[in-house]
């Protein structure tokens, strides 16, 4: 179970659009118009208690991104297990000419819960070798 608290009495509890879907659809708790190239903070009216050892990733909805150019400015948005404030989505309209109208109750993003291993930073003189090595941007080619 993933516990949510309604901060807005009409907020809609996130759910999966299809059985087996990885993401829970987050819905807007406000009417918002995002102009071309603009950003907006869209409230969901919900807070969530993500279990220790896990994190929430707020991800764009593919249909909104491909049809209207609406995506998340900080994709993925990270929600730590200890955070108990409102889940707010930082959206950006990448369309150059058309505003995106978000109505209260519209699906605006999806929340995916992932396990996060406990790690600690350790300074070393050398890193272990790997097949990839130091190859970075474009190192595997463009095709």
N, C-alpha and C positions, 0 to 999 in steps of 0.2 A: 504494500500500500504506500502511496505517496501522498502525504497530508498537505492539503491546501487550506488557506484561510481566506474567506471573502472579506476584502477591505471595502468593496463596493457591493451593496446588497443584491445587485442585479448581475454581477460578474458571472460568467459561464465557466464551469469547471472544464479544464482541458480534457480532450479525449482523442482517441485515435480515429482517423477517417476510415480506416480499413483494418480488419483483423490482421495482426502481425506487423502493422506499421511500426517503425522505430520511434516516430515522433508523436507527441501529444500536441494537438493544435491549440495555440494560444490565440485568444480573441481580444479585440480592442474593447476597452471600457469607455471610449470616447469617440465622438465624431471628429475626424482630423482631415485636413486637406494638406497634402505635401506637394508644393510647387515643383516645377522642373529644377533639378539640381539641388533641391533643398533637403534638409534633414528635419526630423521631428522625433520627439520622445513620446511614445504611445503607451499609455498605461493599460494594464490588463485587469486591474482591480483585485488582484490576487497576490498573496504571499505563499511561499512554499517552504517546507522543511525537507530539504534534500538530505538523505542519510549520510552519516559520516562515512568516509571512504569513497564517496561518489561526488560528482559534479553535474550540474545541469548545463547543457549547451543550447542556447537559443539560436536556431538556424533559420535561414530564409525559406519561404515556401516557393517551390520551383515554378508554380503557375503564375504567381504574382511577379516573380523576377522576369520570367520569359515574356509574359503578355503585357505587363505594365511598367516594368523596370523598377519595381519596388523591391528593395533588398534591405539587409541589415548593415548599418554603417560599421559595426564592429564584429561582423560575422566570423566565427561564432561568438555570441555573447556568452560570457562565463558567469554562472551562478554558483558560488561556493556553498558548501554544505552548511556553514555557519550563518549565512545571510538569511534574515527573516523579514526584510523589507519588501515593498511591492516589486513585482516583476514588471519591468518597463522595457519596451523594445525601442532601440535607437534605429529608426528606419531612415532610408535615403531613397529619393526618387532619381533614378539614373536616366529617365526619359528627358530629352532635351527640349520638348515642347509641350507636353501634356501633364497637367497636375494629376495626382492620384488621390481619389476620394476614398477615405476609410470611414465606414459607418460603424457605430457601436455594434458589437457582436460579430463583426467581420473577422475571419481568420487572418492573422497577420504574420505569424511565425510558428515554428514548431519547437517543442522542448524535447531534447533527447537526454536521458540520464545515462551517464557512463561511470564505470569504476575507475578510480584514480589510485594507483599504487602509492604507498608511502615511500618517498625517496628523500635523501639528504645530499646536499652538495659536498663533494670531497675534492680537494685540489690535488692533482697528480702531476708528475713531470712529463709523462707520455701517456697517450691514449692507446688502447689496444688497436691493432690493425683491423681493417675491414676490407671487404671486396671493393666497396665504393671509394673508400679513401676520402680525399678532400674535394672530390668533384662536386660542384655546386650548380648554380643556375645554368641551365642549358647543357650540362655535362653529358646527358644521355641523348642529345640530338633534338631536332625539332619535329621529327616525323615518327 
